[in-house]
């Protein structure tokens, strides 16, 4: 079947007010770019005429500015799920302008399939190739593309020349059946392939091909600094010690790591540790650090949902695909983040906290308990089901005015039941096998910045020491209240709560 090649503007004109659109990609990798940019122009024009124009957006994770950014600024988003990193979008959410649904990334595709969010009117899929019989070869990410392609009434393809056709074969496309017919996902090791290298669709659903040459809007992370390097080394030293005492097998275990400079510091420390053998990665986001470790022979295989790397790094992978082809695979997010597989493989999960409390509860999404940062992402998928779950964060922020360790988190994403280890640049708190009181003592002693140790010990003196989880409820959020009042948690005065 010969597909019609249309402009991005023509493709955007097929999307009407009130539609739900599904997008390929996971992070800015592999996301739609050209059509959403034109859709923002349509929204602005309709608003100028006094007409309503907003759409719902279903994605795998975050996107780039050419999607979340431009559509937010055009006030074109009514509803959005599940994860985002765009600052304009974040501001609009926290101003109450967008209905934002923050859900676990492993659940996004199935919740769309179950009909929880309404129908998918149009899917916009970035591809490096599409065949006449409806085979779509994705670019740098899996996301929820298989599900939205199957459910959408219409499919628009952005055929992006910025992605090499060498990406063909990089993907393992697999979509589980829905209950009550779902079977086990047959992955028993990170390099298993269980699906197809493409998405198969009815070619009649493809209403147009938009030819583009638009590189991924890769995000640059902060360079490592002494604090992140120290946190990374603390994680590596902890895992080496666990391996030496037989808790981790001598072959090591597959690793999952979140996104950002701390995650890169952790991966670097693990990769350079001579005590840790070459290991495998089963994660959602593959970053530059993992590509470097594959080249160095320190990572044997990496399974993920996206290549969230710089464009130079991505092009390096494409140019050397003969080397990388048997060392990389990209999967849909409900497979890369599947709790079933995480538990089966014995994943060691390493994610980032905004704050943690003295009992091991973690907030990874909300500033001050009310303002959304980015979303939970896949951290919950991995944390609850990991062999060992680790959270890292700097002990303080804003020049010491904020402690990342507090009496009670202002918002809870990961409960004490799921969090095994907390790591800051100060040290490591091993919470396994400990009661709440023991966890509090371990966290304060090992992870808290010196400026806040006595403050948190003094908080404990306010509590009923006989309680299973000692709290002074009136004072539990006093450090947050003091931050809002004076701008510095160190000014908290416990005397008023005695």
C-alpha positions in Angstrom: 0.0 0.0 0.0 1.4 3.4 -1.0 1.1 5.8 1.9 0.3 9.5 1.4 3.2 11.9 2.4 1.8 15.0 4.0 3.2 18.0 5.8 3.3 18.3 9.5 0.6 21.0 9.3 -1.7 18.8 7.2 -1.2 16.0 9.8 -2.0 18.3 12.7 -5.2 19.5 10.9 -6.5 15.9 11.3 -6.6 16.4 15.1 -9.7 18.0 16.5 -10.6 19.7 19.8 -11.4 17.1 22.4 -9.3 14.3 20.8 -7.0 12.1 22.8 -3.7 11.7 21.1 -1.2 8.9 21.8 2.5 9.5 21.3 5.5 7.3 20.8 8.7 7.9 22.8 10.0 7.7 26.3 11.7 10.8 27.6 12.5 13.1 24.6 13.9 10.0 22.8 11.7 8.8 20.0 8.9 11.3 20.6 6.7 13.1 18.1 8.1 16.5 17.3 6.9 18.1 14.0 3.2 17.4 14.3 2.8 18.5 17.9 4.6 21.7 17.1 2.1 22.4 14.3 -0.8 21.4 16.6 0.3 24.2 19.0 -0.1 26.7 16.1 -3.6 25.4 15.5 -4.5 25.8 19.1 -3.2 29.4 19.2 -5.2 30.3 16.1 -8.4 28.8 17.4 -8.0 30.5 20.8 -7.5 33.8 19.0 -10.8 33.3 17.3 -12.4 32.6 20.7 -12.8 28.9 20.0 -11.8 26.1 22.5 -9.0 23.8 21.4 -7.5 21.3 23.8 -6.5 17.7 23.6 -5.6 14.8 26.0 -2.1 13.4 25.7 -1.1 9.8 26.4 2.7 9.2 26.4 5.2 6.6 27.6 7.0 9.2 29.8 8.2 12.7 29.3 8.6 14.3 25.8 10.6 17.2 24.5 9.8 20.9 24.3 8.4 20.5 20.8 5.6 18.5 22.4 5.0 19.3 26.1 6.5 22.7 25.9 4.8 24.2 22.9 1.5 22.6 23.6 1.5 23.9 27.2 2.4 27.5 26.1 -0.4 27.3 23.6 -2.8 26.1 26.4 -3.6 23.1 24.2 -3.4 20.4 26.9 -6.5 19.4 28.8 -5.3 16.1 30.2 -1.8 14.5 30.3 -0.4 11.2 31.7 1.9 9.9 32.9 5.4 11.7 33.4 7.0 14.9 32.4 10.0 17.0 32.9 9.1 20.2 31.0 9.3 23.4 33.2 6.5 25.1 31.4 4.3 22.1 31.8 5.2 21.8 35.5 4.3 25.4 36.1 0.9 25.0 34.4 0.2 21.9 36.4 1.0 23.6 39.7 -1.2 26.6 38.6 -4.1 24.2 38.2 -4.3 24.7 34.4 -3.8 21.0 33.3 -5.3 17.8 34.6 -2.2 15.8 35.2 -2.4 12.1 36.1 0.8 10.8 37.6 0.9 7.0 37.4 3.4 4.2 37.5 4.9 3.9 34.0 4.4 0.2 33.9 0.7 0.7 34.2 0.2 3.4 31.5 -0.3 1.1 28.5 -2.6 -1.3 30.2 -4.7 1.5 31.8 -5.2 2.9 28.3 -6.1 -0.6 27.0 -8.6 -1.1 29.9 -10.4 2.1 28.8 -9.6 4.0 32.1 -8.7 7.2 30.2 -11.0 7.1 27.2 -10.4 6.2 23.6 -7.3 7.0 21.5 -8.3 9.0 18.5 -4.9 9.6 16.8 -1.5 8.0 17.4 1.6 10.0 16.3 4.6 7.6 16.0 8.2 8.5 15.2 9.8 5.8 13.0 13.0 5.2 11.1 11.2 3.0 8.6 7.6 1.9 7.7 6.8 -0.8 5.2 3.8 -1.0 2.8 2.3 -3.8 4.8 2.2 -1.8 8.0 5.4 -2.7 9.8 6.6 0.3 11.9 10.2 0.4 13.0 10.6 2.7 16.0 13.5 5.0 16.7 15.2 5.4 20.1 12.3 4.3 22.5 9.6 1.8 23.0 7.1 3.6 25.3 3.5 2.7 24.8 3.7 2.7 21.0 2.4 -0.8 20.5 -0.8 -0.2 22.5 -1.7 3.2 21.1 -1.1 2.0 17.5 -3.5 -0.9 18.1 -6.2 1.3 19.7 -6.0 4.5 17.6 -8.5 5.2 14.9 -5.8 6.9 12.9 -2.0 6.7 12.8 0.3 9.5 11.7 4.0 8.5 11.1 6.8 10.9 11.6 9.5 9.3 9.4 12.6 10.9 10.9 15.8 10.9 8.9 17.7 12.0 11.9 17.5 8.4 13.1 19.4 5.8 11.2 17.7 2.7 9.7 20.4 0.9 11.6 17.9 1.1 14.5 15.8 -1.6 12.8 16.1 -4.7 14.9 17.0 -2.8 18.1 13.4 -3.2 19.5 11.6 -6.2 21.0 7.9 -5.4 20.7 5.7 -7.4 22.9 2.2 -6.6 24.3 0.7 -8.9 27.0 -2.8 -10.1 26.8 -5.4 -8.5 29.1 -6.9 -10.4 32.1 -8.2 -13.0 32.4 -6.1 -14.3 29.5 -2.7 -12.9 30.5 0.2 -15.3 30.7 3.6 -14.9 32.3 6.0 -12.6 30.4 8.7 -15.1 29.3 11.8 -13.1 30.1 14.2 -14.9 32.4 17.4 -13.0 31.7 18.0 -9.4 30.5 19.0 -10.3 26.9 15.9 -12.5 26.2 13.9 -11.4 23.1 10.2 -12.4 23.1 8.5 -10.3 20.5 9.0 -8.7 17.1 11.5 -5.9 16.0 8.5 -3.8 14.7 4.9 -2.8 15.4 2.5 -4.4 13.0 -0.6 -2.3 12.2 -3.3 -2.4 9.6 -1.8 -0.1 6.9 -5.3 1.4 6.2 -5.0 3.1 9.6 -1.9 5.1 8.5 -3.4 8.3 7.3 -0.1 10.0 6.4 3.6 10.0 6.5 5.4 13.2 7.6 9.0 13.3 6.5 11.2 15.0 9.1 14.9 15.4 10.0 14.6 16.4 13.7 17.2 15.1 16.2 16.0 14.1 19.6 15.8 16.9 22.1 18.4 15.3 24.3 18.7 16.7 27.9 22.1 17.5 29.3 22.7 16.5 32.9 24.9 18.4 35.4 28.5 17.3 35.5 29.5 15.1 38.4 30.6 17.0 41.5 32.3 15.8 44.7 28.9 15.2 46.5 27.4 13.1 43.7 30.7 11.2 43.3 30.7 10.5 47.0 27.1 9.2 46.9 28.0 7.0 43.9 31.0 5.6 45.7 28.9 5.0 48.8 26.5 2.9 46.7 29.3 1.0 45.1 31.0 0.3 48.4 27.8 -0.9 49.9 27.1 -3.3 47.1 30.6 -4.7 47.2 30.2 -5.4 50.9 26.9 -7.2 50.3 28.5 -9.3 47.6 31.5 -10.2 49.9 29.2 -11.4 52.6 27.1 -13.5 50.2 23.9 -11.5 50.1 24.5 -10.6 46.4 25.7 -13.6 44.3 29.3 -13.4 43.0 28.0 -13.0 39.4 26.3 -9.8 40.7 22.6 -9.0 39.7 21.0 -6.9 37.0 20.9 -3.1 37.8 18.2 -0.5 37.3 19.2 3.1 37.7 17.1 6.3 37.5 17.9 9.4 35.4 20.3 12.2 36.3 23.7 13.2 37.5 23.6 11.1 40.7 22.5 8.0 38.7 25.4 8.6 36.3 27.8 8.9 39.3 26.5 5.6 40.7 26.9 3.8 37.4 30.4 5.3 37.0 31.5 4.1 40.5 30.1 0.6 39.9 31.7 0.4 36.4 35.1 1.3 37.8 35.0 -1.0 40.8 37.4 -3.8 40.3 35.5 -5.8 43.0 32.3 -5.9 40.9 32.3 -8.2 37.8 30.9 -7.1 34.5 27.1 -6.9 35.0 23.8 -6.5 33.1 21.4 -3.7 33.1 17.6 -4.1 33.1 16.2 -0.6 33.3 13.9 1.9 31.7 16.4 4.7 30.6 19.7 3.9 29.1 22.1 6.9 29.5 25.5 7.8 28.1 27.2 6.2 31.1 25.8 2.8 30.2 26.9 3.1 26.6 30.4 3.9 27.8 30.4 0.9 30.2 29.3 -1.4 27.3 32.2 -0.2 25.2 34.5 -0.8 28.2 33.2 -4.3 28.7 31.9 -3.5 32.1 28.2 -3.8 31.1 27.6 -7.1 29.3 24.0 -6.2 28.2 21.5 -3.4 28.6 17.8 -3.8 28.3 15.7 -0.6 28.5 12.8 1.4 27.1 14.8 4.3 25.6 18.2 5.5 24.6 18.1 8.7 26.5 21.6 9.8 25.4 23.1 12.8 23.8 22.7 13.0 20.0 26.5 12.4 19.5 26.2 9.3 21.6 23.1 8.1 19.8 24.8 8.6 16.4 27.8 6.7 17.7 25.6 3.8 18.6 24.0 3.9 15.1 27.3 4.0 13.4 28.6 1.0 15.4 25.4 -1.0 15.5 27.4 -4.2 14.5 29.0 -3.9 17.9 26.0 -2.9 19.9 23.3 -5.0 18.3 23.8 -8.0 20.6 24.4 -5.8 23.6 21.2 -3.6 23.6 17.5 -4.1 23.4 14.6 -1.5 23.6 11.2 -2.7 24.9 7.8 -1.2 25.5 7.5 0.4 29.0 5.1 -2.2 30.4 7.8 -4.8 29.7 10.9 -2.8 30.7 9.2 -1.8 33.9 7.2 -4.9 34.6 7.0 -5.7 38.3 6.8 -9.4 37.4 10.2 -9.3 35.6 11.8 -7.0 38.1 11.1 -9.6 40.9 12.0 -12.6 38.8 15.4 -11.2 37.7 16.4 -9.9 41.2 17.0 -6.4 40.1 19.0 -4.0 42.2 17.1 -0.7 41.9 18.7 2.7 42.4 16.5 5.8 42.3 16.5 9.4 43.4 14.5 10.9 46.3 13.5 14.5 46.8 13.3 13.8 50.5 13.2 10.8 52.9 12.0 10.7 56.4 13.7 9.1 59.4 11.6 5.9 59.1 12.4 5.3 55.4 9.4 6.7 53.6 10.4 8.5 50.4 8.9 11.5 48.5 10.1 11.5 44.9 7.5 13.7 43.2 6.3 16.7 45.3 8.1 19.8 46.5 6.7 20.8 49.9 4.1 18.1 49.5 2.0 20.1 47.0 4.0 21.2 44.0 4.6 18.5 41.4 8.2 18.1 40.2 8.2 15.5 37.4 6.2 12.5 38.6 6.9 9.1 40.0 8.2 7.7 36.7 9.2 4.0 37.0 10.7 4.2 40.4 7.7 2.5 42.1 7.7 -0.3 39.5 11.2 -1.2 40.5 11.3 -0.3 44.2 8.6 -2.5 45.5 9.8 -5.5 43.5 13.5 -5.1 43.7 16.0 -7.6 45.2 17.5 -4.5 46.9 15.9 -1.1 46.6 18.2 1.9 47.0 17.3 5.6 47.1 20.0 8.3 46.8 19.8 12.1 47.5 22.1 14.9 48.7 21.7 15.3 52.4 20.9 19.0 52.0 19.8 21.4 49.3 19.7 25.2 48.8 23.0 25.9 50.5 22.0 23.9 53.5 18.6 25.6 54.1 16.8 22.3 53.3 17.4 18.9 54.8 16.6 16.0 52.5 16.0 13.9 55.7 13.0 15.1 57.7 10.8 13.8 60.5 7.9 13.0 58.1 7.9 13.3 54.3 5.5 15.9 53.0 4.3 13.5 50.3 4.8 9.8 50.2 5.5 7.8 47.0 7.5 4.9 48.4 6.7 3.6 51.8 9.1 2.3 54.5 7.9 -1.2 53.5 9.5 -0.9 50.1 12.7 1.1 50.8 15.8 -1.0 51.8 18.7 1.4 51.6 19.0 5.2 51.8 22.3 6.8 50.6 23.6 10.4 50.8 27.1 11.8 50.5 27.2 11.4 54.3 26.8 7.6 54.2 24.6 4.6 53.9 21.6 3.6 56.0 20.7 -0.1 55.7 17.1 -0.4 56.8 16.7 -4.1 56.1 15.5 -6.1 59.1 15.1 -3.1 61.3 12.2 -1.8 63.3 11.0 1.8 62.8 13.0 3.1 65.9 16.1 1.3 64.6 15.6 2.8 61.2 15.4 6.3 62.6 18.6 5.8 64.5 20.4 4.4 61.5 19.2 7.1 59.1 20.0 10.0 61.5 23.4 8.7 62.3 24.5 7.7 58.8 22.7 9.9 56.3 21.9 13.3 57.9 24.0 16.3 57.3 25.9 17.5 60.5 23.8 20.7 60.6 20.7 18.7 61.1 21.7 15.7 63.2 20.9 17.3 66.6 17.8 18.8 65.2 16.4 15.4 64.3 17.6 13.8 67.5 15.8 16.6 69.3 12.6 15.8 67.3 12.7 12.2 68.5 12.8 13.5 72.1 9.3 15.1 71.5 7.8 11.7 70.6 6.3 8.9 72.6 9.2 6.6 72.7 7.0 3.6 73.5 5.1 4.0 70.1 5.8 1.6 67.3 6.6 4.5 65.0 7.3 7.5 67.3 5.9 10.8 66.0 4.9 14.1 67.5 2.1 14.7 65.1 1.9 18.4 65.8 5.6 18.8 65.0 6.0 16.2 62.2 6.0 18.8 59.4 7.4 21.7 61.4 10.7 21.7 59.4 8.6 22.2 56.2 6.6 24.9 57.9 9.8 26.7 59.1 11.1 26.5 55.5 8.0 28.2 54.2 8.2 30.8 57.0 11.9 31.7 57.2 13.4 30.0 54.3 15.7 27.8 56.4 14.8 24.5 58.1 17.6 25.0 60.6 15.5 27.7 62.3 12.9 25.2 63.5 12.1 25.6 67.3 11.0 22.4 68.9 10.3 24.2 72.3 6.8 25.2 71.2 5.9 21.6 70.8 7.0 20.3 74.2 
